[in-house]
């Protein structure tokens, strides 16, 4: 049957991709993308969550062309073209994205001989998508040169966050396998924009711990985000041996705020390197707990709560574990216990400027949802 034949050919195309250049990074991404046969479109497209292919068109393609199209759509996701367009016009943005990807694929040996009309122009070699967009004439916004535009905007904030997570995961695998060179610089720069922490955690924690006690420091590796190569680490006899980070996942916390939390704690884990970092999610009770030793890789939490908010079990957990310090990330729509926890406490209050606390250090974080 045609459906079975198409599915088998698609699986074969997946396998052939793993033999091409950049297959470590792109192959990892491939494992996170879903595919749909879609007879409502003439060729192929992606919204970052799915890659849609017209089955009849797919079957008419040569084997090398199928691999090229598959790589092309995956690179749209990798470059996060579905979430980066902003106010730019869709057609010119799509053309710019296609030039960047096709020039790269051609250089890597992908076959374009049967893909008539594919956008290729070597004058754009080495340029980023925004740079190519600015150089394209405005008339590109008119009649399309292509059968269809294949870069669709991500349909929701959740899909946007999922795209970023997929690309981060593929980047991590490529780096672990010594294949960081497969990742174009444009992608790394874009990830830095999305993953950059909102708060200056080096200064916050360094000053906070210094206010509490005279510390013995250990020098850590230089931080590429800061100019001072002698920024002292927080790990020492009385430093950040164990940090517990509590995340309020009650119903009043948005998915975007949880994503911000993940970025903040990822930065603390990877850049400040506490000997032990514990992540605890809570609503009216403790929901989940994640423990990271110094050499463990950080992974994003899974939210299972979404009820009300209560700090009783949070304080009990903190007192039972005796950490160097605790950080509570919340919108602070919660009653604060009269008695503070035994550990030094930092409150990170998101999108609630009017909150005041009777103890601990309060940091306000205002972000647009």
C-alpha positions in Angstrom: 0.0 0.0 0.0 1.2 3.6 -0.7 1.0 4.6 2.9 3.2 1.8 4.1 5.6 2.4 1.3 5.9 6.1 2.1 6.5 5.3 5.8 9.2 2.8 5.0 10.9 5.3 2.6 10.7 8.0 5.3 12.4 5.7 7.8 15.1 5.0 5.2 15.5 8.7 4.7 16.0 9.1 8.4 18.7 6.5 8.3 20.5 8.1 5.4 20.6 11.4 7.2 22.8 9.9 9.9 25.5 9.3 7.3 25.7 13.0 6.3 27.8 15.8 7.7 26.4 17.3 10.9 24.6 14.1 11.7 25.3 14.2 15.5 23.6 17.5 16.1 21.0 17.1 13.5 20.3 13.4 14.3 19.6 14.3 17.9 17.2 16.9 16.8 15.5 14.5 14.4 14.7 12.2 17.3 12.7 15.0 19.0 10.6 16.1 16.0 7.2 14.6 14.9 6.2 14.1 11.3 2.9 14.3 9.5 1.7 13.4 6.0 -0.3 16.4 4.9 -2.1 16.6 1.6 -3.2 20.2 2.2 0.3 21.5 1.4 2.2 21.1 -1.9 5.7 20.2 -0.6 7.0 20.4 3.0 7.0 22.8 5.9 7.6 23.0 9.7 6.2 25.0 12.6 9.0 23.7 14.9 6.8 21.1 16.5 6.1 19.0 13.4 7.5 18.6 9.9 4.7 18.3 7.4 5.2 16.6 4.1 2.9 16.1 1.1 3.1 12.3 0.6 2.7 12.4 -3.2 5.5 15.0 -3.6 7.7 13.0 -1.2 7.3 9.8 -3.3 8.2 11.7 -6.4 11.5 12.9 -5.0 14.8 11.1 -5.6 16.4 9.5 -2.5 19.1 12.2 -2.3 16.5 14.9 -2.6 14.5 13.5 0.3 17.5 13.6 2.6 18.2 17.2 1.5 14.6 18.3 2.2 14.7 16.5 5.6 17.9 18.2 6.6 16.6 21.6 5.3 13.5 21.4 7.5 15.4 20.2 10.5 17.8 23.1 10.2 14.9 25.5 10.2 14.1 24.2 13.7 17.7 24.2 14.7 18.1 27.9 13.7 14.8 28.6 15.6 13.5 30.4 12.5 10.0 29.6 13.7 10.4 31.8 16.8 12.8 34.5 15.6 10.9 36.3 12.8 9.4 39.1 15.0 8.0 41.9 12.9 9.8 40.9 9.7 7.7 39.9 6.7 7.1 36.2 6.4 8.2 35.7 2.8 11.5 37.6 3.0 12.3 36.0 6.3 11.6 32.5 4.7 13.8 33.4 1.8 16.6 34.6 4.0 16.4 31.4 6.1 16.4 29.2 3.0 19.5 30.9 1.6 21.4 30.4 4.8 20.4 26.7 5.1 20.8 25.8 1.4 24.2 27.4 1.1 25.3 25.5 4.1 23.9 22.2 2.9 25.4 22.6 -0.6 28.8 23.2 1.0 28.4 20.0 3.1 27.6 17.9 0.0 23.9 17.6 0.0 22.3 17.0 -3.4 20.2 19.8 -5.0 20.4 18.5 -8.6 16.7 17.6 -8.7 15.4 20.4 -6.5 14.6 23.0 -9.1 13.9 26.4 -7.6 15.8 25.9 -4.4 17.2 29.2 -3.2 21.0 29.1 -3.6 23.3 32.1 -3.9 26.9 32.0 -2.8 27.1 35.8 -2.2 25.3 35.0 1.1 27.8 32.4 2.3 28.8 32.9 5.9 26.0 35.3 6.6 23.4 35.0 9.3 19.6 35.0 8.7 19.0 38.6 9.8 21.9 39.8 7.7 20.6 38.1 4.6 17.1 39.4 5.3 18.4 43.0 5.3 20.1 42.5 1.9 17.1 41.0 0.1 15.1 43.5 -1.9 11.6 44.5 -0.7 10.0 43.0 -3.7 10.8 39.6 -2.2 7.7 40.3 -0.1 5.5 40.1 -3.2 4.9 37.0 -5.3 6.5 33.9 -3.9 9.3 32.2 -5.9 8.5 29.0 -4.0 5.6 26.6 -4.2 4.9 27.5 -0.5 6.6 29.0 2.4 8.0 26.3 4.6 8.8 28.3 7.8 5.6 28.6 9.9 5.6 30.6 13.1 5.4 28.5 16.3 1.8 28.3 17.2 2.1 28.9 21.0 4.4 29.9 23.8 4.7 26.3 24.8 5.9 25.3 21.4 8.5 28.1 21.4 9.9 26.9 24.7 9.8 23.3 23.4 11.9 24.3 20.3 14.5 26.0 22.5 14.7 22.9 24.7 15.1 20.6 21.6 17.9 22.7 20.3 19.6 22.9 23.7 19.4 19.1 23.9 20.9 18.6 20.5 23.7 21.1 21.3 24.5 19.3 24.5 24.7 15.9 22.8 27.0 17.3 20.1 29.3 18.9 22.6 29.5 15.7 24.7 30.5 13.8 21.6 33.1 16.3 20.6 31.0 17.6 17.6 30.5 21.2 18.7 31.9 22.2 15.3 28.7 21.0 13.7 26.7 23.8 15.3 26.7 27.1 13.3 27.7 30.1 15.3 24.3 31.8 14.6 22.6 29.0 16.6 24.9 29.3 19.6 24.4 33.1 19.7 20.6 32.8 19.5 20.6 30.2 22.4 22.6 32.6 24.5 19.9 35.2 24.0 17.1 32.9 25.1 19.1 31.2 27.9 20.8 34.2 29.4 19.8 34.6 33.1 17.7 37.6 34.1 19.6 38.0 37.4 23.3 38.5 38.0 23.7 35.4 40.2 27.4 35.7 40.6 27.1 39.1 42.4 23.9 38.1 44.2 25.2 34.9 45.8 28.8 36.2 46.3 27.6 39.3 48.2 24.9 37.4 50.0 27.3 34.8 51.4 29.9 37.5 52.2 27.3 39.3 54.3 26.6 36.2 56.3 30.1 35.0 57.1 33.8 35.4 56.4 34.4 32.9 53.7 37.3 30.9 52.5 37.2 30.9 48.7 38.3 28.5 46.1 39.2 29.9 42.7 37.1 28.5 39.9 37.5 28.6 36.2 37.1 32.0 34.5 33.6 32.8 33.5 33.2 33.8 29.9 30.3 36.1 30.7 32.4 38.4 32.9 35.5 40.4 32.1 37.2 39.8 35.4 39.2 36.5 35.1 39.8 36.4 38.8 36.2 36.3 39.9 36.4 34.1 43.0 34.2 31.0 43.4 31.7 30.5 46.1 32.8 27.0 47.0 34.9 26.8 50.2 34.8 25.5 53.7 31.7 27.7 54.5 30.6 28.5 50.9 28.1 27.0 48.5 28.5 23.4 49.5 24.7 22.8 49.1 22.2 25.1 47.5 18.4 24.3 47.5 16.3 26.1 45.0 12.5 26.0 45.6 10.2 26.7 42.8 6.5 27.7 43.3 4.6 25.8 40.6 1.1 26.8 41.8 -1.6 27.7 39.4 -0.7 31.4 39.4 2.8 30.7 38.0 2.8 30.8 34.2 4.6 28.4 31.9 6.9 31.2 30.7 7.8 32.0 34.4 8.7 28.3 34.9 10.9 28.5 31.8 12.6 31.6 33.2 13.2 29.6 36.4 14.8 26.8 34.4 17.2 29.2 32.8 18.2 30.8 36.1 18.9 27.6 37.9 20.7 26.1 34.9 23.0 29.1 35.0 23.7 28.6 38.7 24.4 24.9 38.2 26.6 25.2 35.1 28.5 28.5 35.9 28.7 28.7 39.7 29.1 24.9 40.2 27.8 24.4 43.7 29.0 21.0 45.1 25.4 20.0 45.4 22.2 21.6 44.1 18.8 20.4 45.0 15.7 21.5 43.0 12.4 21.3 44.8 9.0 22.1 43.3 6.0 22.9 45.5 2.5 24.2 45.6 0.6 23.5 48.8 3.1 20.7 49.5 6.4 19.4 48.2 5.8 18.0 44.7 9.1 16.8 43.2 12.8 16.9 44.2 15.8 16.8 41.9 19.4 16.4 43.2 22.4 17.4 41.1 26.0 16.7 42.2 28.7 19.0 40.9 29.5 16.9 37.8 25.9 16.0 36.9 24.3 17.5 33.8 21.4 19.8 34.3 18.0 18.9 32.9 14.8 20.8 33.0 12.2 20.0 35.6 8.8 18.4 34.9 5.9 20.3 36.5 3.4 18.1 38.2 1.7 20.4 40.7 -0.4 23.6 39.8 -2.5 23.8 43.0 -2.4 26.6 45.6 0.6 27.8 47.6 1.9 27.0 51.1 5.4 27.3 52.5 5.0 25.0 55.5 6.6 21.9 53.9 9.2 24.1 52.2 10.6 25.4 55.5 10.4 21.9 57.0 12.4 20.5 54.1 15.0 23.2 54.3 15.5 22.7 58.1 15.8 18.9 57.6 18.5 19.3 54.9 20.7 22.0 56.4 21.8 23.7 53.1 24.3 26.5 52.8 21.5 28.7 51.5 18.0 28.4 50.0 16.3 30.4 47.2 12.6 30.5 46.9 11.3 31.5 43.5 7.6 32.5 43.7 5.1 35.2 42.8 4.7 35.5 46.6 0.9 35.2 46.6 1.3 33.2 49.8 1.4 33.7 53.6 4.9 33.9 55.0 5.6 31.9 58.2 6.5 33.9 61.2 9.6 31.9 62.0 12.3 31.9 59.3 14.1 28.7 58.2 17.4 27.9 59.7 19.3 28.4 56.4 20.1 31.8 54.8 17.2 32.7 52.5 16.9 34.6 49.2 13.4 35.3 47.9 13.0 35.8 44.1 9.6 37.4 43.6 8.4 37.4 40.0 6.0 40.0 38.7 4.7 41.3 42.1 6.4 44.6 43.0 4.3 45.3 46.1 5.6 42.4 48.1 7.6 42.9 51.3 9.2 40.2 53.5 9.9 40.1 57.2 13.3 38.3 56.8 15.7 37.1 54.1 16.9 39.0 51.1 14.2 40.0 48.6 14.9 40.3 44.9 12.2 41.5 42.5 12.1 40.1 39.0 9.8 41.7 36.5 9.3 40.0 33.2 6.7 40.4 30.5 4.6 37.2 29.8 
